[in-house]
Amino acid sequence: MLTITQNAAQAMETIFASAPEVPDSAGMRISRDTASDGQPAFRLAVVEAPEQSDEVVEAENVSVFIEDG
């Protein structure tokens, strides 16, 4: 479960405002990645829409897309 706080939502809105041509459907996607040292890591990215299998969390007027798995 993910909770989006008001501070987190404000930070995401600032990021979205600075990204060129971000549609209203855009959100922050959290996915798995691998760090340069080979350790597990997370990747955050502004994306136009969720992937089909993503879990979508909406709160405080922002969306977060979480990679399934």
Protein Blocks (a to p, Z undefined) as FASTA:
>chain_A
ZZddfklmmmmmmmmmmpghiafkbccdddddddfkopacddddddfbdcfklccddeeh
iacdddeZZ
